[in-house]
Structure formats: structure tokens, C-alpha cells
Amino acid sequence: MADTARVDDRLDALEVKAAFAEDLLEQLNLTVYRQQQQIERLQRELTELRQQLSEGSGAAPRSLRDELPPHY
């Protein structure tokens, strides 16, 4: 009987560890998913900025008067 109780205790401990591992895996998956969403958003923004930069390079040259600080 003592062996059965010891086996039951070990089984319970393993079940608890498995539950914690499952929870941790779920949290990590959610973190990776959110990071991937953020990476994709940042890539879209970078693409848009590059496009704006290339479109702006063909514009007319700016006047030096536009470069003056506002207090002049």
C-alpha cells in the first residue's frame, strides 16, 4: 500500500508539472503571436516610409527660407 501511495503522489506531481508546462507553452505562443503581429506592422510602416522617401526625392528643391528657424 505504501508503494501505491508513493506512485499516486509522484503521478500527482507529474500532472501538476504538466499543467504548468502547458500553461507556460500557451503564454509563450501568445507572446510569439503578438511579436509577429508587431513585426508585420513595423515592416508595413517601414515600406510606407521608404515609399514616401522615394516619392519626396523627386520633389522640387526646397528654399533656404524654409530652413530658417521660426524665430527669424
PDB file of N, H, CA, C and O in Angstrom:
ATOM      1  N   MET A   1       0.812  -1.204   0.000  1.00  0.00           N
ATOM      2  CA  MET A   1       0.000   0.000   0.000  1.00  0.00           C
ATOM      3  C   MET A   1       0.850   1.260   0.000  1.00  0.00           C
ATOM      4  O   MET A   1       0.473   2.256  -0.616  1.00  0.00           O
ATOM      5  N   ALA A   2       1.974   1.235   0.669  1.00  0.00           N
ATOM      6  H   ALA A   2       2.280   0.425   1.170  1.00  0.00           H
ATOM      7  CA  ALA A   2       2.853   2.401   0.722  1.00  0.00           C
ATOM      8  C   ALA A   2       3.385   2.726  -0.663  1.00  0.00           C
ATOM      9  O   ALA A   2       3.564   3.890  -1.022  1.00  0.00           O
ATOM     10  N   ASP A   3       3.637   1.666  -1.440  1.00  0.00           N
ATOM     11  H   ASP A   3       3.492   0.720  -1.148  1.00  0.00           H
ATOM     12  CA  ASP A   3       4.117   1.885  -2.802  1.00  0.00           C
ATOM     13  C   ASP A   3       3.048   2.538  -3.668  1.00  0.00           C
ATOM     14  O   ASP A   3       3.351   3.390  -4.503  1.00  0.00           O
ATOM     15  N   THR A   4       1.805   2.137  -3.466  1.00  0.00           N
ATOM     16  H   THR A   4       1.560   1.444  -2.787  1.00  0.00           H
ATOM     17  CA  THR A   4       0.706   2.722  -4.234  1.00  0.00           C
ATOM     18  C   THR A   4       0.545   4.198  -3.911  1.00  0.00           C
ATOM     19  O   THR A   4       0.314   5.010  -4.807  1.00  0.00           O
ATOM     20  N   ALA A   5       0.664   4.550  -2.642  1.00  0.00           N
ATOM     21  H   ALA A   5       0.851   3.891  -1.913  1.00  0.00           H
ATOM     22  CA  ALA A   5       0.550   5.953  -2.232  1.00  0.00           C
ATOM     23  C   ALA A   5       1.694   6.763  -2.812  1.00  0.00           C
ATOM     24  O   ALA A   5       1.501   7.896  -3.251  1.00  0.00           O
ATOM     25  N   ARG A   6       2.882   6.182  -2.813  1.00  0.00           N
ATOM     26  H   ARG A   6       3.039   5.261  -2.456  1.00  0.00           H
ATOM     27  CA  ARG A   6       4.042   6.884  -3.355  1.00  0.00           C
ATOM     28  C   ARG A   6       3.899   7.093  -4.873  1.00  0.00           C
ATOM     29  O   ARG A   6       4.251   8.151  -5.394  1.00  0.00           O
ATOM     30  N   VAL A   7       3.393   6.099  -5.555  1.00  0.00           N
ATOM     31  H   VAL A   7       3.108   5.239  -5.132  1.00  0.00           H
ATOM     32  CA  VAL A   7       3.163   6.207  -7.000  1.00  0.00           C
ATOM     33  C   VAL A   7       2.098   7.266  -7.279  1.00  0.00           C
ATOM     34  O   VAL A   7       2.229   8.053  -8.216  1.00  0.00           O
ATOM     35  N   ASP A   8       1.049   7.280  -6.464  1.00  0.00           N
ATOM     36  H   ASP A   8       0.943   6.641  -5.703  1.00  0.00           H
ATOM     37  CA  ASP A   8      -0.004   8.295  -6.629  1.00  0.00           C
ATOM     38  C   ASP A   8       0.547   9.700  -6.407  1.00  0.00           C
ATOM     39  O   ASP A   8       0.206  10.625  -7.145  1.00  0.00           O
ATOM     40  N   ASP A   9       1.389   9.862  -5.405  1.00  0.00           N
ATOM     41  H   ASP A   9       1.666   9.111  -4.806  1.00  0.00           H
ATOM     42  CA  ASP A   9       1.992  11.184  -5.149  1.00  0.00           C
ATOM     43  C   ASP A   9       2.865  11.631  -6.319  1.00  0.00           C
ATOM     44  O   ASP A   9       2.825  12.788  -6.739  1.00  0.00           O
ATOM     45  N   ARG A  10       3.652  10.691  -6.834  1.00  0.00           N
ATOM     46  H   ARG A  10       3.685   9.752  -6.493  1.00  0.00           H
ATOM     47  CA  ARG A  10       4.508  11.017  -7.969  1.00  0.00           C
ATOM     48  C   ARG A  10       3.673  11.358  -9.192  1.00  0.00           C
ATOM     49  O   ARG A  10       4.011  12.276  -9.939  1.00  0.00           O
ATOM     50  N   LEU A  11       2.597  10.634  -9.400  1.00  0.00           N
ATOM     51  H   LEU A  11       2.323   9.888  -8.793  1.00  0.00           H
ATOM     52  CA  LEU A  11       1.710  10.892 -10.529  1.00  0.00           C
ATOM     53  C   LEU A  11       1.065  12.268 -10.390  1.00  0.00           C
ATOM     54  O   LEU A  11       0.973  13.011 -11.366  1.00  0.00           O
ATOM     55  N   ASP A  12       0.622  12.606  -9.194  1.00  0.00           N
ATOM     56  H   ASP A  12       0.696  12.002  -8.401  1.00  0.00           H
ATOM     57  CA  ASP A  12       0.044  13.930  -8.952  1.00  0.00           C
ATOM     58  C   ASP A  12       1.064  15.033  -9.236  1.00  0.00           C
ATOM     59  O   ASP A  12       0.736  16.048  -9.850  1.00  0.00           O
ATOM     60  N   ALA A  13       2.296  14.828  -8.787  1.00  0.00           N
ATOM     61  H   ALA A  13       2.563  14.003  -8.288  1.00  0.00           H
ATOM     62  CA  ALA A  13       3.346  15.817  -9.018  1.00  0.00           C
ATOM     63  C   ALA A  13       3.601  15.990 -10.516  1.00  0.00           C
ATOM     64  O   ALA A  13       3.785  17.111 -10.990  1.00  0.00           O
ATOM     65  N   LEU A  14       3.612  14.899 -11.248  1.00  0.00           N
ATOM     66  H   LEU A  14       3.462  13.988 -10.863  1.00  0.00           H
ATOM     67  CA  LEU A  14       3.803  14.978 -12.699  1.00  0.00           C
ATOM     68  C   LEU A  14       2.648  15.688 -13.393  1.00  0.00           C
ATOM     69  O   LEU A  14       2.855  16.447 -14.340  1.00  0.00           O
ATOM     70  N   GLU A  15       1.445  15.441 -12.923  1.00  0.00           N
ATOM     71  H   GLU A  15       1.277  14.825 -12.154  1.00  0.00           H
ATOM     72  CA  GLU A  15       0.281  16.121 -13.503  1.00  0.00           C
ATOM     73  C   GLU A  15       0.344  17.621 -13.261  1.00  0.00           C
ATOM     74  O   GLU A  15      -0.005  18.410 -14.138  1.00  0.00           O
ATOM     75  N   VAL A  16       0.789  18.016 -12.068  1.00  0.00           N
ATOM     76  H   VAL A  16       1.073  17.375 -11.355  1.00  0.00           H
ATOM     77  CA  VAL A  16       0.924  19.443 -11.761  1.00  0.00           C
ATOM     78  C   VAL A  16       1.981  20.067 -12.661  1.00  0.00           C
ATOM     79  O   VAL A  16       1.772  21.147 -13.213  1.00  0.00           O
ATOM     80  N   LYS A  17       3.115  19.389 -12.808  1.00  0.00           N
ATOM     81  H   LYS A  17       3.285  18.512 -12.359  1.00  0.00           H
ATOM     82  CA  LYS A  17       4.181  19.910 -13.680  1.00  0.00           C
ATOM     83  C   LYS A  17       3.704  20.023 -15.125  1.00  0.00           C
ATOM     84  O   LYS A  17       4.007  21.002 -15.806  1.00  0.00           O
ATOM     85  N   ALA A  18       2.968  19.037 -15.585  1.00  0.00           N
ATOM     86  H   ALA A  18       2.721  18.242 -15.032  1.00  0.00           H
ATOM     87  CA  ALA A  18       2.447  19.057 -16.959  1.00  0.00           C
ATOM     88  C   ALA A  18       1.479  20.223 -17.151  1.00  0.00           C
ATOM     89  O   ALA A  18       1.483  20.871 -18.197  1.00  0.00           O
ATOM     90  N   ALA A  19       0.656  20.486 -16.146  1.00  0.00           N
ATOM     91  H   ALA A  19       0.653  19.959 -15.296  1.00  0.00           H
ATOM     92  CA  ALA A  19      -0.291  21.599 -16.240  1.00  0.00           C
ATOM     93  C   ALA A  19       0.452  22.933 -16.306  1.00  0.00           C
ATOM     94  O   ALA A  19       0.091  23.805 -17.097  1.00  0.00           O
ATOM     95  N   PHE A  20       1.491  23.098 -15.477  1.00  0.00           N
ATOM     96  H   PHE A  20       1.784  22.390 -14.835  1.00  0.00           H
ATOM     97  CA  PHE A  20       2.273  24.331 -15.521  1.00  0.00           C
ATOM     98  C   PHE A  20       2.994  24.479 -16.859  1.00  0.00           C
ATOM     99  O   PHE A  20       3.061  25.578 -17.410  1.00  0.00           O
ATOM    100  N   ALA A  21       3.529  23.386 -17.380  1.00  0.00           N
ATOM    101  H   ALA A  21       3.475  22.493 -16.933  1.00  0.00           H
ATOM    102  CA  ALA A  21       4.223  23.428 -18.665  1.00  0.00           C
ATOM    103  C   ALA A  21       3.252  23.792 -19.790  1.00  0.00           C
ATOM    104  O   ALA A  21       3.605  24.548 -20.696  1.00  0.00           O
ATOM    105  N   GLU A  22       2.053  23.265 -19.732  1.00  0.00           N
ATOM    106  H   GLU A  22       1.767  22.651 -18.996  1.00  0.00           H
ATOM    107  CA  GLU A  22       1.033  23.571 -20.735  1.00  0.00           C
ATOM    108  C   GLU A  22       0.657  25.049 -20.684  1.00  0.00           C
ATOM    109  O   GLU A  22       0.514  25.692 -21.724  1.00  0.00           O
ATOM    110  N   ASP A  23       0.500  25.580 -19.489  1.00  0.00           N
ATOM    111  H   ASP A  23       0.616  25.058 -18.644  1.00  0.00           H
ATOM    112  CA  ASP A  23       0.173  26.996 -19.325  1.00  0.00           C
ATOM    113  C   ASP A  23       1.302  27.879 -19.842  1.00  0.00           C
ATOM    114  O   ASP A  23       1.056  28.876 -20.519  1.00  0.00           O
ATOM    115  N   LEU A  24       2.531  27.513 -19.524  1.00  0.00           N
ATOM    116  H   LEU A  24       2.732  26.703 -18.974  1.00  0.00           H
ATOM    117  CA  LEU A  24       3.682  28.274 -19.987  1.00  0.00           C
ATOM    118  C   LEU A  24       3.768  28.255 -21.512  1.00  0.00           C
ATOM    119  O   LEU A  24       4.044  29.281 -22.132  1.00  0.00           O
ATOM    120  N   LEU A  25       3.535  27.101 -22.110  1.00  0.00           N
ATOM    121  H   LEU A  25       3.310  26.267 -21.606  1.00  0.00           H
ATOM    122  CA  LEU A  25       3.562  26.992 -23.565  1.00  0.00           C
ATOM    123  C   LEU A  25       2.506  27.882 -24.205  1.00  0.00           C
ATOM    124  O   LEU A  25       2.762  28.523 -25.224  1.00  0.00           O
ATOM    125  N   GLU A  26       1.333  27.920 -23.614  1.00  0.00           N
ATOM    126  H   GLU A  26       1.125  27.400 -22.786  1.00  0.00           H
ATOM    127  CA  GLU A  26       0.261  28.781 -24.138  1.00  0.00           C
ATOM    128  C   GLU A  26       0.655  30.259 -24.054  1.00  0.00           C
ATOM    129  O   GLU A  26       0.414  31.023 -24.989  1.00  0.00           O
ATOM    130  N   GLN A  27       1.255  30.654 -22.941  1.00  0.00           N
ATOM    131  H   GLN A  27       1.451  30.033 -22.182  1.00  0.00           H
ATOM    132  CA  GLN A  27       1.705  32.044 -22.785  1.00  0.00           C
ATOM    133  C   GLN A  27       2.795  32.381 -23.796  1.00  0.00           C
ATOM    134  O   GLN A  27       2.785  33.463 -24.384  1.00  0.00           O
ATOM    135  N   LEU A  28       3.725  31.469 -23.998  1.00  0.00           N
ATOM    136  H   LEU A  28       3.734  30.590 -23.520  1.00  0.00           H
ATOM    137  CA  LEU A  28       4.798  31.708 -24.961  1.00  0.00           C
ATOM    138  C   LEU A  28       4.258  31.802 -26.384  1.00  0.00           C
ATOM    139  O   LEU A  28       4.710  32.640 -27.164  1.00  0.00           O
ATOM    140  N   ASN A  29       3.302  30.956 -26.725  1.00  0.00           N
ATOM    141  H   ASN A  29       2.934  30.275 -26.092  1.00  0.00           H
ATOM    142  CA  ASN A  29       2.690  31.030 -28.051  1.00  0.00           C
ATOM    143  C   ASN A  29       1.999  32.371 -28.265  1.00  0.00           C
ATOM    144  O   ASN A  29       2.094  32.956 -29.344  1.00  0.00           O
ATOM    145  N   LEU A  30       1.314  32.850 -27.255  1.00  0.00           N
ATOM    146  H   LEU A  30       1.237  32.375 -26.379  1.00  0.00           H
ATOM    147  CA  LEU A  30       0.650  34.148 -27.358  1.00  0.00           C
ATOM    148  C   LEU A  30       1.667  35.271 -27.518  1.00  0.00           C
ATOM    149  O   LEU A  30       1.443  36.203 -28.291  1.00  0.00           O
ATOM    150  N   THR A  31       2.768  35.194 -26.803  1.00  0.00           N
ATOM    151  H   THR A  31       2.949  34.438 -26.175  1.00  0.00           H
ATOM    152  CA  THR A  31       3.822  36.202 -26.912  1.00  0.00           C
ATOM    153  C   THR A  31       4.415  36.214 -28.316  1.00  0.00           C
ATOM    154  O   THR A  31       4.609  37.278 -28.903  1.00  0.00           O
ATOM    155  N   VAL A  32       4.700  35.040 -28.848  1.00  0.00           N
ATOM    156  H   VAL A  32       4.542  34.176 -28.371  1.00  0.00           H
ATOM    157  CA  VAL A  32       5.260  34.945 -30.197  1.00  0.00           C
ATOM    158  C   VAL A  32       4.262  35.496 -31.221  1.00  0.00           C
ATOM    159  O   VAL A  32       4.656  36.202 -32.149  1.00  0.00           O
ATOM    160  N   TYR A  33       2.996  35.183 -31.062  1.00  0.00           N
ATOM    161  H   TYR A  33       2.675  34.610 -30.308  1.00  0.00           H
ATOM    162  CA  TYR A  33       1.958  35.679 -31.970  1.00  0.00           C
ATOM    163  C   TYR A  33       1.902  37.205 -31.956  1.00  0.00           C
ATOM    164  O   TYR A  33       1.845  37.838 -33.010  1.00  0.00           O
ATOM    165  N   ARG A  34       1.919  37.788 -30.767  1.00  0.00           N
ATOM    166  H   ARG A  34       1.966  37.273 -29.911  1.00  0.00           H
ATOM    167  CA  ARG A  34       1.871  39.253 -30.650  1.00  0.00           C
ATOM    168  C   ARG A  34       3.120  39.893 -31.246  1.00  0.00           C
ATOM    169  O   ARG A  34       3.033  40.926 -31.910  1.00  0.00           O
ATOM    170  N   GLN A  35       4.276  39.287 -31.013  1.00  0.00           N
ATOM    171  H   GLN A  35       4.347  38.448 -30.474  1.00  0.00           H
ATOM    172  CA  GLN A  35       5.509  39.829 -31.577  1.00  0.00           C
ATOM    173  C   GLN A  35       5.481  39.762 -33.099  1.00  0.00           C
ATOM    174  O   GLN A  35       5.946  40.686 -33.766  1.00  0.00           O
ATOM    175  N   GLN A  36       4.946  38.688 -33.650  1.00  0.00           N
ATOM    176  H   GLN A  36       4.568  37.937 -33.108  1.00  0.00           H
ATOM    177  CA  GLN A  36       4.861  38.574 -35.105  1.00  0.00           C
ATOM    178  C   GLN A  36       3.928  39.642 -35.670  1.00  0.00           C
ATOM    179  O   GLN A  36       4.215  40.214 -36.721  1.00  0.00           O
ATOM    180  N   GLN A  37       2.828  39.915 -34.997  1.00  0.00           N
ATOM    181  H   GLN A  37       2.594  39.449 -34.144  1.00  0.00           H
ATOM    182  CA  GLN A  37       1.932  40.987 -35.440  1.00  0.00           C
ATOM    183  C   GLN A  37       2.663  42.319 -35.437  1.00  0.00           C
ATOM    184  O   GLN A  37       2.535  43.100 -36.380  1.00  0.00           O
ATOM    185  N   GLN A  38       3.431  42.587 -34.380  1.00  0.00           N
ATOM    186  H   GLN A  38       3.535  41.952 -33.613  1.00  0.00           H
ATOM    187  CA  GLN A  38       4.163  43.839 -34.281  1.00  0.00           C
ATOM    188  C   GLN A  38       5.230  43.934 -35.369  1.00  0.00           C
ATOM    189  O   GLN A  38       5.417  45.001 -35.954  1.00  0.00           O
ATOM    190  N   ILE A  39       5.924  42.849 -35.646  1.00  0.00           N
ATOM    191  H   ILE A  39       5.773  41.982 -35.170  1.00  0.00           H
ATOM    192  CA  ILE A  39       6.942  42.838 -36.701  1.00  0.00           C
ATOM    193  C   ILE A  39       6.301  43.149 -38.045  1.00  0.00           C
ATOM    194  O   ILE A  39       6.835  43.946 -38.816  1.00  0.00           O
ATOM    195  N   GLU A  40       5.173  42.534 -38.329  1.00  0.00           N
ATOM    196  H   GLU A  40       4.740  41.887 -37.703  1.00  0.00           H
ATOM    197  CA  GLU A  40       4.490  42.779 -39.602  1.00  0.00           C
ATOM    198  C   GLU A  40       4.026  44.227 -39.717  1.00  0.00           C
ATOM    199  O   GLU A  40       4.118  44.826 -40.788  1.00  0.00           O
ATOM    200  N   ARG A  41       3.524  44.795 -38.609  1.00  0.00           N
ATOM    201  H   ARG A  41       3.449  44.308 -37.739  1.00  0.00           H
ATOM    202  CA  ARG A  41       3.097  46.199 -38.629  1.00  0.00           C
ATOM    203  C   ARG A  41       4.291  47.111 -38.881  1.00  0.00           C
ATOM    204  O   ARG A  41       4.198  48.053 -39.668  1.00  0.00           O
ATOM    205  N   LEU A  42       5.407  46.838 -38.221  1.00  0.00           N
ATOM    206  H   LEU A  42       5.482  46.073 -37.582  1.00  0.00           H
ATOM    207  CA  LEU A  42       6.602  47.658 -38.400  1.00  0.00           C
ATOM    208  C   LEU A  42       7.152  47.534 -39.818  1.00  0.00           C
ATOM    209  O   LEU A  42       7.655  48.512 -40.372  1.00  0.00           O
ATOM    210  N   GLN A  43       7.065  46.355 -40.408  1.00  0.00           N
ATOM    211  H   GLN A  43       6.657  45.560 -39.959  1.00  0.00           H
ATOM    212  CA  GLN A  43       7.509  46.181 -41.788  1.00  0.00           C
ATOM    213  C   GLN A  43       6.645  46.996 -42.751  1.00  0.00           C
ATOM    214  O   GLN A  43       7.157  47.602 -43.692  1.00  0.00           O
ATOM    215  N   ARG A  44       5.333  47.006 -42.508  1.00  0.00           N
ATOM    216  H   ARG A  44       4.918  46.514 -41.743  1.00  0.00           H
ATOM    217  CA  ARG A  44       4.444  47.817 -43.352  1.00  0.00           C
ATOM    218  C   ARG A  44       4.784  49.300 -43.220  1.00  0.00           C
ATOM    219  O   ARG A  44       4.836  50.023 -44.215  1.00  0.00           O
ATOM    220  N   GLU A  45       5.014  49.747 -41.982  1.00  0.00           N
ATOM    221  H   GLU A  45       4.971  49.160 -41.174  1.00  0.00           H
ATOM    222  CA  GLU A  45       5.355  51.150 -41.769  1.00  0.00           C
ATOM    223  C   GLU A  45       6.680  51.500 -42.443  1.00  0.00           C
ATOM    224  O   GLU A  45       6.808  52.572 -43.035  1.00  0.00           O
ATOM    225  N   LEU A  46       7.652  50.618 -42.361  1.00  0.00           N
ATOM    226  H   LEU A  46       7.548  49.747 -41.881  1.00  0.00           H
ATOM    227  CA  LEU A  46       8.940  50.856 -42.997  1.00  0.00           C
ATOM    228  C   LEU A  46       8.789  50.937 -44.511  1.00  0.00           C
ATOM    229  O   LEU A  46       9.405  51.786 -45.155  1.00  0.00           O
ATOM    230  N   THR A  47       7.981  50.068 -45.073  1.00  0.00           N
ATOM    231  H   THR A  47       7.481  49.378 -44.550  1.00  0.00           H
ATOM    232  CA  THR A  47       7.724  50.106 -46.511  1.00  0.00           C
ATOM    233  C   THR A  47       7.078  51.429 -46.905  1.00  0.00           C
ATOM    234  O   THR A  47       7.454  52.032 -47.910  1.00  0.00           O
ATOM    235  N   GLU A  48       6.111  51.881 -46.116  1.00  0.00           N
ATOM    236  H   GLU A  48       5.806  51.391 -45.299  1.00  0.00           H
ATOM    237  CA  GLU A  48       5.447  53.156 -46.402  1.00  0.00           C
ATOM    238  C   GLU A  48       6.428  54.314 -46.301  1.00  0.00           C
ATOM    239  O   GLU A  48       6.406  55.216 -47.138  1.00  0.00           O
ATOM    240  N   LEU A  49       7.283  54.302 -45.294  1.00  0.00           N
ATOM    241  H   LEU A  49       7.301  53.569 -44.614  1.00  0.00           H
ATOM    242  CA  LEU A  49       8.261  55.378 -45.139  1.00  0.00           C
ATOM    243  C   LEU A  49       9.258  55.395 -46.293  1.00  0.00           C
ATOM    244  O   LEU A  49       9.622  56.462 -46.788  1.00  0.00           O
ATOM    245  N   ARG A  50       9.696  54.223 -46.718  1.00  0.00           N
ATOM    246  H   ARG A  50       9.400  53.356 -46.316  1.00  0.00           H
ATOM    247  CA  ARG A  50      10.612  54.156 -47.865  1.00  0.00           C
ATOM    248  C   ARG A  50       9.945  54.690 -49.120  1.00  0.00           C
ATOM    249  O   ARG A  50      10.575  55.375 -49.926  1.00  0.00           O
ATOM    250  N   GLN A  51       8.664  54.373 -49.281  1.00  0.00           N
ATOM    251  H   GLN A  51       8.151  53.817 -48.627  1.00  0.00           H
ATOM    252  CA  GLN A  51       7.925  54.853 -50.442  1.00  0.00           C
ATOM    253  C   GLN A  51       7.787  56.380 -50.386  1.00  0.00           C
ATOM    254  O   GLN A  51       7.960  57.056 -51.399  1.00  0.00           O
ATOM    255  N   GLN A  52       7.478  56.913 -49.215  1.00  0.00           N
ATOM    256  H   GLN A  52       7.337  56.364 -48.392  1.00  0.00           H
ATOM    257  CA  GLN A  52       7.369  58.363 -49.068  1.00  0.00           C
ATOM    258  C   GLN A  52       8.700  59.039 -49.345  1.00  0.00           C
ATOM    259  O   GLN A  52       8.744  60.101 -49.966  1.00  0.00           O
ATOM    260  N   LEU A  53       9.779  58.429 -48.889  1.00  0.00           N
ATOM    261  H   LEU A  53       9.743  57.566 -48.385  1.00  0.00           H
ATOM    262  CA  LEU A  53      11.102  58.994 -49.099  1.00  0.00           C
ATOM    263  C   LEU A  53      11.456  59.010 -50.577  1.00  0.00           C
ATOM    264  O   LEU A  53      12.003  59.997 -51.071  1.00  0.00           O
ATOM    265  N   SER A  54      11.154  57.941 -51.283  1.00  0.00           N
ATOM    266  H   SER A  54      10.710  57.139 -50.882  1.00  0.00           H
ATOM    267  CA  SER A  54      11.471  57.898 -52.712  1.00  0.00           C
ATOM    268  C   SER A  54      10.590  58.855 -53.496  1.00  0.00           C
ATOM    269  O   SER A  54      11.034  59.432 -54.489  1.00  0.00           O
ATOM    270  N   GLU A  55       9.364  59.029 -53.069  1.00  0.00           N
ATOM    271  H   GLU A  55       9.004  58.561 -52.263  1.00  0.00           H
ATOM    272  CA  GLU A  55       8.479  59.986 -53.742  1.00  0.00           C
ATOM    273  C   GLU A  55       8.913  61.416 -53.460  1.00  0.00           C
ATOM    274  O   GLU A  55       8.790  62.283 -54.325  1.00  0.00           O
ATOM    275  N   GLY A  56       9.414  61.669 -52.272  1.00  0.00           N
ATOM    276  H   GLY A  56       9.515  60.965 -51.569  1.00  0.00           H
ATOM    277  CA  GLY A  56       9.838  63.014 -51.891  1.00  0.00           C
ATOM    278  C   GLY A  56      11.145  63.430 -52.531  1.00  0.00           C
ATOM    279  O   GLY A  56      11.402  64.627 -52.661  1.00  0.00           O
ATOM    280  N   SER A  57      11.983  62.485 -52.937  1.00  0.00           N
ATOM    281  H   SER A  57      11.774  61.513 -52.832  1.00  0.00           H
ATOM    282  CA  SER A  57      13.279  62.840 -53.514  1.00  0.00           C
ATOM    283  C   SER A  57      13.127  63.465 -54.897  1.00  0.00           C
ATOM    284  O   SER A  57      14.028  64.173 -55.344  1.00  0.00           O
ATOM    285  N   GLY A  58      12.021  63.225 -55.581  1.00  0.00           N
ATOM    286  H   GLY A  58      11.288  62.649 -55.217  1.00  0.00           H
ATOM    287  CA  GLY A  58      11.798  63.797 -56.901  1.00  0.00           C
ATOM    288  C   GLY A  58      11.112  65.154 -56.836  1.00  0.00           C
ATOM    289  O   GLY A  58      10.838  65.758 -57.873  1.00  0.00           O
ATOM    290  N   ALA A  59      10.835  65.635 -55.649  1.00  0.00           N
ATOM    291  H   ALA A  59      11.058  65.145 -54.806  1.00  0.00           H
ATOM    292  CA  ALA A  59      10.136  66.919 -55.493  1.00  0.00           C
ATOM    293  C   ALA A  59      11.085  68.083 -55.796  1.00  0.00           C
ATOM    294  O   ALA A  59      12.302  67.915 -55.879  1.00  0.00           O
ATOM    295  N   ALA A  60      10.497  69.248 -55.955  1.00  0.00           N
ATOM    296  H   ALA A  60       9.509  69.384 -55.887  1.00  0.00           H
ATOM    297  CA  ALA A  60      11.283  70.453 -56.229  1.00  0.00           C
ATOM    298  C   ALA A  60      12.192  70.754 -55.048  1.00  0.00           C
ATOM    299  O   ALA A  60      11.834  70.490 -53.900  1.00  0.00           O
ATOM    300  N   PRO A  61      13.381  71.313 -55.330  1.00  0.00           N
ATOM    301  CA  PRO A  61      14.288  71.643 -54.217  1.00  0.00           C
ATOM    302  C   PRO A  61      13.649  72.659 -53.273  1.00  0.00           C
ATOM    303  O   PRO A  61      12.925  73.560 -53.698  1.00  0.00           O
ATOM    304  N   ARG A  62      13.931  72.492 -52.006  1.00  0.00           N
ATOM    305  H   ARG A  62      14.519  71.761 -51.661  1.00  0.00           H
ATOM    306  CA  ARG A  62      13.347  73.392 -51.004  1.00  0.00           C
ATOM    307  C   ARG A  62      14.151  74.676 -50.926  1.00  0.00           C
ATOM    308  O   ARG A  62      15.355  74.694 -51.181  1.00  0.00           O
ATOM    309  N   SER A  63      13.481  75.716 -50.580  1.00  0.00           N
ATOM    310  H   SER A  63      12.503  75.701 -50.373  1.00  0.00           H
ATOM    311  CA  SER A  63      14.121  77.014 -50.441  1.00  0.00           C
ATOM    312  C   SER A  63      14.859  77.085 -49.109  1.00  0.00           C
ATOM    313  O   SER A  63      14.429  76.477 -48.129  1.00  0.00           O
ATOM    314  N   LEU A  64      15.960  77.818 -49.067  1.00  0.00           N
ATOM    315  H   LEU A  64      16.310  78.312 -49.863  1.00  0.00           H
ATOM    316  CA  LEU A  64      16.677  78.005 -47.810  1.00  0.00           C
ATOM    317  C   LEU A  64      15.815  78.752 -46.805  1.00  0.00           C
ATOM    318  O   LEU A  64      15.993  78.595 -45.597  1.00  0.00           O
ATOM    319  N   ARG A  65      14.893  79.552 -47.286  1.00  0.00           N
ATOM    320  H   ARG A  65      14.749  79.680 -48.267  1.00  0.00           H
ATOM    321  CA  ARG A  65      13.994  80.276 -46.389  1.00  0.00           C
ATOM    322  C   ARG A  65      13.145  79.304 -45.576  1.00  0.00           C
ATOM    323  O   ARG A  65      12.780  79.596 -44.437  1.00  0.00           O
ATOM    324  N   ASP A  66      12.833  78.152 -46.160  1.00  0.00           N
ATOM    325  H   ASP A  66      13.130  77.915 -47.085  1.00  0.00           H
ATOM    326  CA  ASP A  66      12.081  77.129 -45.417  1.00  0.00           C
ATOM    327  C   ASP A  66      12.919  76.510 -44.311  1.00  0.00           C
ATOM    328  O   ASP A  66      12.371  75.918 -43.381  1.00  0.00           O
ATOM    329  N   GLU A  67      14.222  76.634 -44.395  1.00  0.00           N
ATOM    330  H   GLU A  67      14.667  77.115 -45.150  1.00  0.00           H
ATOM    331  CA  GLU A  67      15.131  76.035 -43.426  1.00  0.00           C
ATOM    332  C   GLU A  67      15.346  76.930 -42.199  1.00  0.00           C
ATOM    333  O   GLU A  67      15.877  76.463 -41.191  1.00  0.00           O
ATOM    334  N   LEU A  68      14.950  78.184 -42.264  1.00  0.00           N
ATOM    335  H   LEU A  68      14.519  78.563 -43.083  1.00  0.00           H
ATOM    336  CA  LEU A  68      15.180  79.106 -41.144  1.00  0.00           C
ATOM    337  C   LEU A  68      14.367  78.704 -39.933  1.00  0.00           C
ATOM    338  O   LEU A  68      13.227  78.256 -40.062  1.00  0.00           O
ATOM    339  N   PRO A  69      14.947  78.861 -38.762  1.00  0.00           N
ATOM    340  CA  PRO A  69      14.180  78.605 -37.544  1.00  0.00           C
ATOM    341  C   PRO A  69      13.021  79.587 -37.424  1.00  0.00           C
ATOM    342  O   PRO A  69      13.080  80.664 -38.018  1.00  0.00           O
ATOM    343  N   PRO A  70      11.990  79.260 -36.691  1.00  0.00           N
ATOM    344  CA  PRO A  70      10.792  80.113 -36.607  1.00  0.00           C
ATOM    345  C   PRO A  70      11.033  81.468 -35.967  1.00  0.00           C
ATOM    346  O   PRO A  70      10.209  82.360 -36.164  1.00  0.00           O
ATOM    347  N   HIS A  71      12.102  81.684 -35.216  1.00  0.00           N
ATOM    348  H   HIS A  71      12.772  80.959 -35.056  1.00  0.00           H
ATOM    349  CA  HIS A  71      12.279  82.971 -34.536  1.00  0.00           C
ATOM    350  C   HIS A  71      12.910  84.025 -35.448  1.00  0.00           C
ATOM    351  O   HIS A  71      13.107  85.156 -35.005  1.00  0.00           O
ATOM    352  N   TYR A  72      13.231  83.705 -36.686  1.00  0.00           N
ATOM    353  H   TYR A  72      13.071  82.786 -37.046  1.00  0.00           H
ATOM    354  CA  TYR A  72      13.789  84.710 -37.609  1.00  0.00           C
ATOM    355  C   TYR A  72      12.694  85.380 -38.388  1.00  0.00           C
ATOM    356  O   TYR A  72      12.967  86.252 -39.213  1.00  0.00           O
TER     357      TYR A  72
END
